[in-house]
Amino acid sequence: MMHPIYLPFNEQELLSHFAEVRQNSECIKNVEHLEYYKRSIGRYDEYLKNTLDRKRKPLKEMRKPCQIEKDERFWIATCMMTIFYSQNRRQELTELFRKAYGDIPPLRGLNSWVECFGEELHLFFEPNLPSPNSYKEWLLKDLTKRQFIPYVLDSAEGKLNLEGATNVDAILLNSKNRFAVIIEAKVLSDISYETTYDTMRNQIARNIDVMLEENRELCHPLDKRDPNKTLFLLITPKLFKDNPSSRLYGYKLSEHKTNPKSLSDDLPHRKNCDWQNISSRLSWLTWEDFKNVNKDCCPWLK
């Protein structure tokens, strides 16, 4: 069994939410993700069993065994699986997404949230979405405009792929109508502000970029996602949404919402885009929003 508070689901239930990956032209279940959760839970349970009182314990002692308490992987898995397996799933998701995006989905061809969260809804954690070819080609051509460290430039010599796949925290996907939501989850951490070869490629930009790209080569059902019917959702503690200037993602998301054309600065390889529409597909919810809709979400929050 998984930890009753931080992951109140068994191993097989969690494993079913890791998308299949292609290996030697065959799609297989990615079991490696599961080991991370098992190791973290093992460390945590062992520490609590041998530590009756944590008061006044040094942070250095508690940081690693208690990592689960601030680990985004556990927060998003517990929160989203609680909603996904709720008897009122469609109602709860509809309430959350109305709060985030308005009464009507900002997507062409989808007229209601009920339609979005209908049949054939899937939930996956940590799927890899390939970096767009258009970006990789652009970066190869303009690398010296985005990177200036000599040894990094030397390392790039002769390489055709300067950015790997983006590992997103979660995806909700309706394989029938091809609607999807790409979710970036944060607890205490901020977004990364660079990649190895692109010093100006922030994590929000990467997520939006893969959101806009079709992935027909991925295993089913990820190959069904329609980039024109995909939303981006940031989930953070309410503390940081109330104080957005405390985090880089607060600046970036606010800028992209108030000035849609700013998206073109972070995605210079994309031309002739409807930035206004793309901006309308970005939003921000809090863990507390999920708990208000379903009290079993994030049970550690007071």
C-alpha positions as CSV (number, residue, x, y, z in Angstrom):
1,M,0.0,0.0,0.0
2,M,1.1,3.6,-0.6
3,H,1.3,6.1,2.2
4,P,-2.3,6.8,3.5
5,I,-1.9,10.6,3.6
6,Y,0.4,11.5,0.8
7,L,-0.7,8.8,-1.7
8,P,-3.8,6.9,-0.6
9,F,-3.9,4.6,-3.6
10,N,-2.2,1.3,-4.2
11,E,0.7,0.6,-6.6
12,Q,-1.4,-0.8,-9.4
13,E,-3.7,2.3,-9.4
14,L,-0.8,4.6,-9.5
15,L,1.0,2.6,-12.2
16,S,-2.1,2.8,-14.4
17,H,-1.5,6.5,-14.6
18,F,1.9,6.4,-16.2
19,A,1.6,6.6,-20.0
20,E,3.1,3.8,-22.2
21,V,6.4,4.6,-23.8
22,R,7.7,3.4,-27.1
23,Q,10.6,0.9,-26.9
24,N,11.9,-0.9,-30.0
25,S,8.7,0.1,-31.9
26,E,6.6,-1.3,-29.2
27,C,4.5,0.5,-26.5
28,I,5.2,-0.7,-23.0
29,K,4.2,0.5,-19.5
30,N,6.7,2.8,-17.9
31,V,7.3,1.1,-14.5
32,E,10.4,3.1,-13.6
33,H,8.4,6.1,-12.3
34,L,6.8,3.9,-9.6
35,E,10.2,3.2,-8.0
36,Y,10.6,6.8,-7.1
37,Y,7.4,6.9,-5.1
38,K,8.2,3.6,-3.3
39,R,11.6,4.8,-2.3
40,S,10.3,8.1,-1.0
41,I,7.5,6.5,1.0
42,G,10.0,3.9,2.4
43,R,12.3,6.6,3.7
44,Y,9.4,8.6,5.1
45,D,7.8,5.7,6.9
46,E,11.1,4.6,8.4
47,Y,11.9,8.0,9.7
48,L,8.5,8.5,11.3
49,K,8.7,5.0,12.9
50,N,12.0,5.9,14.6
51,T,11.2,9.5,15.4
52,L,8.3,10.0,17.8
53,D,8.8,13.8,18.1
54,R,10.1,15.9,15.3
55,K,10.0,19.2,17.3
56,R,13.4,21.0,17.3
57,K,14.9,18.4,15.1
58,P,17.5,19.9,12.7
59,L,16.4,20.5,9.1
60,K,19.5,18.7,7.9
61,E,18.2,15.6,9.5
62,M,14.6,15.8,8.3
63,R,15.1,17.2,4.8
64,K,15.6,14.0,2.8
65,P,13.3,11.5,4.7
66,C,10.5,14.1,4.8
67,Q,10.9,15.3,1.2
68,I,7.5,13.7,0.5
69,E,5.8,16.5,2.4
70,K,6.9,19.1,-0.2
71,D,7.3,16.9,-3.2
72,E,5.3,18.1,-6.2
73,R,5.0,14.5,-7.5
74,F,3.1,13.4,-4.5
75,W,0.9,16.5,-4.2
76,I,-0.2,16.3,-7.9
77,A,-0.8,12.5,-7.8
78,T,-2.8,12.6,-4.6
79,C,-4.8,15.7,-5.7
80,M,-5.6,14.6,-9.2
81,M,-6.3,11.0,-8.5
82,T,-8.7,12.1,-5.7
83,I,-10.6,14.1,-8.2
84,F,-10.3,11.5,-11.0
85,Y,-11.8,8.7,-8.9
86,S,-14.5,10.9,-7.3
87,Q,-18.1,9.9,-7.9
88,N,-18.6,13.6,-8.8
89,R,-15.6,13.9,-11.1
90,R,-17.3,15.7,-13.9
91,Q,-19.0,18.2,-11.6
92,E,-15.8,18.9,-9.6
93,L,-13.6,19.3,-12.7
94,T,-16.3,21.6,-14.2
95,E,-16.3,23.8,-11.1
96,L,-12.5,24.1,-11.1
97,F,-12.2,24.9,-14.8
98,R,-15.0,27.4,-14.7
99,K,-13.1,29.2,-12.0
100,A,-9.9,29.0,-14.0
101,Y,-11.1,29.7,-17.6
102,G,-14.7,30.9,-17.4
103,D,-18.0,29.3,-18.1
104,I,-17.2,28.2,-21.7
105,P,-13.9,26.5,-22.7
106,P,-11.7,28.9,-24.7
107,L,-11.4,26.3,-27.4
108,R,-12.9,26.1,-30.8
109,G,-15.2,23.1,-31.3
110,L,-15.8,22.5,-27.6
111,N,-18.8,24.4,-26.1
112,S,-19.0,23.1,-22.5
113,W,-16.9,21.7,-19.7
114,V,-19.2,18.8,-19.5
115,E,-18.2,17.9,-23.0
116,C,-14.5,18.2,-22.2
117,F,-14.7,15.9,-19.2
118,G,-17.0,13.3,-20.8
119,E,-16.2,9.8,-21.9
120,E,-12.7,8.3,-22.4
121,L,-11.0,10.7,-19.9
122,H,-7.4,9.7,-19.0
123,L,-5.0,11.0,-16.4
124,F,-1.3,10.6,-16.8
125,F,1.7,11.7,-14.6
126,E,5.1,12.7,-15.9
127,P,4.6,12.0,-19.6
128,N,7.3,13.1,-21.9
129,L,6.3,15.5,-24.7
130,P,8.9,15.9,-27.5
131,S,10.5,19.3,-28.1
132,P,9.0,20.8,-31.3
133,N,11.2,20.3,-34.3
134,S,10.6,24.0,-35.3
135,Y,12.3,25.1,-32.0
136,K,15.2,22.7,-32.3
137,E,15.9,23.8,-35.9
138,W,15.7,27.4,-34.9
139,L,18.0,26.9,-31.9
140,L,20.6,25.2,-34.1
141,K,20.6,28.2,-36.4
142,D,20.6,30.9,-33.7
143,L,22.5,29.2,-30.9
144,T,25.0,32.0,-30.3
145,K,22.1,34.4,-29.7
146,R,20.9,32.3,-26.8
147,Q,24.2,30.9,-25.4
148,F,27.6,32.4,-24.7
149,I,29.6,30.0,-22.5
150,P,32.5,28.6,-24.6
151,Y,32.4,25.0,-23.3
152,V,28.7,24.7,-23.8
153,L,29.0,26.0,-27.4
154,D,31.8,23.5,-27.9
155,S,29.6,20.7,-26.6
156,A,26.8,21.6,-29.0
157,E,29.1,21.2,-32.0
158,G,27.8,18.5,-34.4
159,K,24.6,17.9,-32.3
160,L,21.3,18.0,-34.1
161,N,19.1,17.8,-31.0
162,L,19.8,20.5,-28.4
163,E,16.6,19.9,-26.3
164,G,15.1,16.7,-25.1
165,A,11.5,16.0,-24.3
166,T,9.6,18.1,-21.7
167,N,8.5,16.0,-18.7
168,V,5.2,17.6,-17.7
169,D,3.8,16.9,-14.3
170,A,0.4,15.7,-15.4
171,I,-2.0,15.6,-18.4
172,L,-5.8,15.2,-18.5
173,L,-6.8,13.9,-21.9
174,N,-10.1,13.0,-23.5
175,S,-9.2,10.7,-26.3
176,K,-12.6,10.9,-27.8
177,N,-12.8,14.6,-28.6
178,R,-9.0,15.1,-28.2
179,F,-9.3,17.7,-25.4
180,A,-6.4,18.0,-23.0
181,V,-4.9,19.9,-20.1
182,I,-1.1,20.1,-19.5
183,I,-0.5,20.7,-15.8
184,E,2.6,22.2,-14.2
185,A,2.6,21.7,-10.4
186,K,4.6,23.7,-7.8
187,V,4.8,23.5,-4.1
188,L,7.9,25.6,-2.9
189,S,10.0,25.5,-6.1
190,D,10.0,28.1,-8.9
191,I,10.1,27.4,-12.6
192,S,13.5,26.9,-14.2
193,Y,14.7,29.9,-16.1
194,E,17.1,28.2,-18.6
195,T,17.9,25.0,-20.4
196,T,21.4,23.6,-21.1
197,Y,21.8,25.3,-24.5
198,D,19.2,28.1,-24.3
199,T,19.8,30.5,-21.5
200,M,16.4,32.2,-22.1
201,R,14.2,29.1,-22.3
202,N,12.0,29.1,-19.2
203,Q,9.8,26.3,-18.0
204,I,6.5,28.0,-18.7
205,A,7.7,28.6,-22.3
206,R,8.6,24.9,-22.7
207,N,5.2,23.8,-21.5
208,I,3.4,26.2,-23.8
209,D,5.6,25.2,-26.7
210,V,4.9,21.4,-26.3
211,M,1.2,22.3,-25.7
212,L,1.1,23.8,-29.2
213,E,2.7,20.8,-30.9
214,E,1.0,17.6,-32.2
215,N,2.4,14.3,-31.1
216,R,1.2,11.6,-33.5
217,E,4.3,9.4,-32.8
218,L,3.5,8.9,-29.1
219,C,1.8,5.8,-27.7
220,H,-2.0,5.8,-27.5
221,P,-3.8,7.7,-26.2
222,L,-1.3,10.6,-26.0
223,D,-1.2,10.5,-29.8
224,K,-4.8,11.7,-29.8
225,R,-4.2,15.1,-28.2
226,D,-5.2,18.0,-30.3
227,P,-2.8,21.0,-29.7
228,N,-5.7,23.4,-30.6
229,K,-7.9,21.8,-27.9
230,T,-5.2,21.9,-25.2
231,L,-5.0,24.1,-22.1
232,F,-2.1,24.9,-19.8
233,L,-2.8,25.0,-16.0
234,L,-0.4,26.0,-13.3
235,I,-1.2,24.7,-9.8
236,T,0.6,26.3,-6.8
237,P,-0.1,27.1,-3.1
238,K,-2.5,30.0,-2.6
239,L,0.2,31.9,-0.8
240,F,2.1,32.4,-4.0
241,K,-0.9,33.2,-6.1
242,D,-1.8,35.9,-3.6
243,N,1.8,37.1,-3.8
244,P,2.7,36.5,-7.5
245,S,5.8,38.7,-7.5
246,S,7.5,36.2,-5.1
247,R,8.0,33.7,-8.0
248,L,9.2,33.9,-11.6
249,Y,6.1,32.0,-12.7
250,G,4.0,34.8,-11.2
251,Y,5.6,37.3,-13.4
252,K,5.6,35.2,-16.6
253,L,2.0,34.0,-16.4
254,S,0.7,37.4,-15.5
255,E,2.6,38.9,-18.4
256,H,1.3,36.4,-20.9
257,K,-2.3,37.0,-19.6
258,T,-2.2,40.8,-19.7
259,N,0.0,41.1,-22.8
260,P,-0.5,38.0,-25.1
261,K,2.1,39.3,-27.6
262,S,4.7,38.7,-24.9
263,L,4.4,35.0,-25.8
264,S,6.2,35.7,-29.1
265,D,9.3,36.9,-27.1
266,D,9.5,33.5,-25.3
267,L,8.6,31.5,-28.5
268,P,10.4,33.4,-31.2
269,H,10.5,30.3,-33.5
270,R,6.6,30.3,-33.8
271,K,5.2,32.7,-36.4
272,N,1.7,33.8,-37.4
273,C,0.2,32.6,-34.1
274,D,-3.1,33.7,-32.5
275,W,-1.4,34.8,-29.3
276,Q,-4.7,36.2,-27.9
277,N,-6.3,32.7,-28.2
278,I,-3.2,31.0,-26.7
279,S,-3.2,33.4,-23.8
280,S,-6.8,32.6,-23.1
281,R,-5.8,28.9,-22.7
282,L,-3.4,29.6,-19.8
283,S,-4.6,29.7,-16.2
284,W,-3.7,29.3,-12.6
285,L,-5.4,27.4,-9.8
286,T,-4.3,26.6,-6.2
287,W,-4.1,23.5,-4.2
288,E,-6.7,25.1,-1.9
289,D,-9.1,25.5,-4.9
290,F,-9.0,21.7,-5.3
291,K,-9.5,21.2,-1.6
292,N,-12.5,23.5,-1.6
293,V,-14.1,21.4,-4.3
294,N,-13.2,18.1,-2.8
295,K,-12.2,18.0,0.9
296,D,-10.2,14.8,0.4
297,C,-7.7,16.6,-1.9
298,C,-4.4,17.6,-0.1
299,P,-5.5,16.3,3.3
300,W,-2.3,17.8,4.9
301,L,-3.5,21.3,4.2
302,K,-5.2,22.9,7.2
